[in-house]
Amino acid sequence: MKPTKIVRLLKAGQPIQAVRVQGWIRTKRDAKTFSFIELNDGSCLRNLQIVATADLDNYRDIRKLVTGAAVSAEGKLIPSQGKGQQWELSADSIDIIGAAPEDYPLQKKRHSDEFLRSIAHLRPRTNKYGALFRMRSELSYAIHRFFHERGFRYIHTPIITASDCEGAGELFRVVHASAQGEDDFFGKDAYLTVSGQLAVEMFALSLGDVYTFGPTFRAEKSNTRRHVAEFWMVEPEIAFCDLNGNMDFAETMVQQLTRYMMDNCSEDLNLFARFVDPSLMERLERIAASGFVRMPYREAVHILVGADRKFTYPVEFGKDLQTEHERFLTEKHCNCPVIVYDYPREIKPFYMRVNPDGQTVAAMDVLVPGVGEIIGGSQREERLKELQQRMQESGLSLEGYRWYLDSRRFGSVPHSGFGLGFERLLMLLTGASNIRDVIPFPRTPDILEY
């Protein structure tokens, strides 16, 4: 008999005479002649109760099972007499697939996030992290669906690259493991990508509207709650689009993904609303239903300078906004997401279009309550001369970026795009306060266990 997922059985409209389930024991209660087993197979938050009676051939072995053991059970799906559950499985047979010892580390019902990070390979078996990683999977699907419905093409951009998209120089260098001295596998320095943007721009200037969605890497020795060395980015690039169109698209994307997750992950989402952030649902509803506030960088600085509070990092025109500034704007001043645009050119990368004032660039950041920045983007500099000047100001080799400059030589058009931090979006949707809790195996300074 083929097994059926528990999520389907819990939605059954009538009893079923013969079913088979497979999963892991969450809890077990023993009476004199029967046992109640709470089984979870990862398909949903809820467990299926299995009733095992003493007439089973291996009942003595079943009574010895503890939390964490894997079993396969066959029997009848019948109405449950217990509170809070419609169905239970009356077992005709239970096969023990994988036993677990008494020192299984998830015996308790509640564990700290810090402890669970130390056993990241087991934390998906908890209610919280099982829910979170189901949501991560569903959000990935929702992103692809969002772009597909709008005619975007999915482009796979390089993981190994010779380009530093951000111009910050904080890259991981790729070296052949058996190389002696200087590595010459590629004949030049190679790095793990910090962004797929430069490559995906080439496809926007041929296929029109495109996106890439994949892992990116930053060699920053940062231990903040918002930073890891390996993370995922969603990067659309839109041909014939200016900064206003870019902001419109970013706002629509965040709103519609939020609504999709509220509609399709309600059970898992409610766990976070109950146990992680009681204000989560109200905040998400406001994000999904209301427009974002837009303000120039200069106005944002004016608001922060005049704020009736002291910031750890001083606010000054010409300096980038810090997380505390972003959260003040979204949580205190506006009480909603904010899009800050037209940043000083000195603090933004070379590829952002210089505005007519010559002092600012057509950049935009989407800031959200609880997290801060989740999107950074811009209208790209499509003018060859201006782009070359910006690259020289940044100390970049024009010859090394010859291929990128070709796109401005041959049929250049206005185009825009942005990078959406996938993990930061998950933090927004779950109320999680640490990025290490929304990625399966976090990579941080001095930690590389898996």
CORQUI-V251087 format. One record per pair of residues at least 12 apart in sequence whose C-alpha atoms are under 6 Angstrom apart, sorted by the first residue. I is the first residue (numbers start at 1). J is the second residue. If there is no record, write none. Layout:
# CORQUI-V251087
i:I j:J
i:I j:J
This chain:
# CORQUI-V251087
i:3 j:20
i:3 j:21
i:4 j:21
i:7 j:43
i:7 j:44
i:15 j:77
i:15 j:78
i:16 j:76
i:16 j:77
i:17 j:76
i:18 j:75
i:18 j:76
i:19 j:74
i:19 j:75
i:20 j:73
i:20 j:74
i:21 j:72
i:21 j:73
i:22 j:71
i:22 j:72
i:23 j:39
i:23 j:40
i:23 j:41
i:23 j:70
i:23 j:71
i:24 j:39
i:24 j:40
i:24 j:68
i:24 j:69
i:24 j:70
i:25 j:38
i:25 j:39
i:25 j:67
i:25 j:68
i:25 j:69
i:26 j:38
i:26 j:39
i:26 j:67
i:27 j:67
i:33 j:54
i:34 j:52
i:34 j:53
i:34 j:54
i:35 j:51
i:35 j:52
i:36 j:50
i:36 j:51
i:37 j:49
i:37 j:50
i:49 j:88
i:50 j:88
i:50 j:89
i:51 j:90
i:51 j:91
i:52 j:91
i:68 j:100
i:69 j:98
i:69 j:99
i:69 j:100
i:70 j:97
i:70 j:98
i:71 j:95
i:71 j:96
i:71 j:97
i:72 j:94
i:72 j:95
i:73 j:93
i:73 j:94
i:74 j:91
i:74 j:92
i:74 j:93
i:75 j:90
i:75 j:91
i:75 j:92
i:76 j:89
i:76 j:90
i:77 j:89
i:131 j:268
i:152 j:209
i:152 j:210
i:153 j:210
i:154 j:210
i:154 j:211
i:154 j:212
i:155 j:211
i:155 j:212
i:157 j:196
i:159 j:192
i:159 j:193
i:160 j:191
i:160 j:192
i:160 j:193
i:161 j:190
i:161 j:191
i:161 j:193
i:162 j:190
i:166 j:349
i:170 j:219
i:171 j:218
i:171 j:219
i:172 j:191
i:172 j:192
i:172 j:219
i:173 j:190
i:173 j:191
i:174 j:190
i:174 j:191
i:193 j:216
i:193 j:217
i:194 j:216
i:194 j:217
i:194 j:218
i:195 j:216
i:204 j:237
i:204 j:239
i:208 j:239
i:209 j:238
i:209 j:239
i:210 j:236
i:210 j:237
i:211 j:235
i:211 j:236
i:211 j:237
i:212 j:235
i:213 j:233
i:213 j:234
i:214 j:232
i:214 j:233
i:215 j:231
i:215 j:232
i:216 j:230
i:216 j:231
i:216 j:232
i:217 j:229
i:217 j:230
i:221 j:445
i:225 j:434
i:225 j:435
i:226 j:435
i:228 j:443
i:228 j:444
i:229 j:443
i:229 j:444
i:230 j:443
i:232 j:422
i:233 j:420
i:233 j:421
i:233 j:422
i:234 j:419
i:234 j:420
i:235 j:418
i:235 j:419
i:236 j:417
i:237 j:416
i:237 j:417
i:238 j:415
i:238 j:416
i:238 j:417
i:239 j:415
i:240 j:414
i:240 j:415
i:241 j:415
i:241 j:416
i:242 j:379
i:242 j:416
i:243 j:379
i:255 j:288
i:258 j:288
i:259 j:288
i:272 j:430
i:277 j:431
i:292 j:337
i:292 j:338
i:293 j:338
i:294 j:338
i:294 j:339
i:294 j:340
i:295 j:340
i:296 j:340
i:296 j:341
i:296 j:342
i:297 j:340
i:297 j:341
i:297 j:342
i:297 j:343
i:318 j:344
i:323 j:372
i:326 j:372
i:327 j:369
i:327 j:372
i:330 j:368
i:330 j:369
i:331 j:369
i:337 j:367
i:337 j:368
i:338 j:366
i:338 j:367
i:339 j:365
i:339 j:366
i:340 j:364
i:340 j:365
i:341 j:363
i:341 j:364
i:342 j:360
i:342 j:361
i:342 j:362
i:342 j:363
i:343 j:360
i:343 j:361
i:343 j:363
i:344 j:359
i:344 j:360
i:345 j:359
i:345 j:360
i:345 j:361
i:350 j:390
i:350 j:391
i:351 j:380
i:351 j:381
i:352 j:378
i:352 j:380
i:352 j:381
i:353 j:379
i:353 j:380
i:353 j:381
i:362 j:378
i:362 j:379
i:363 j:377
i:363 j:378
i:364 j:377
i:364 j:378
i:374 j:420
i:374 j:421
i:374 j:424
i:375 j:419
i:375 j:420
i:376 j:418
i:376 j:419
i:377 j:417
i:377 j:418
i:378 j:416
i:378 j:417
i:379 j:415
i:379 j:416
i:380 j:415
i:380 j:416
i:382 j:408
i:382 j:414
i:384 j:408
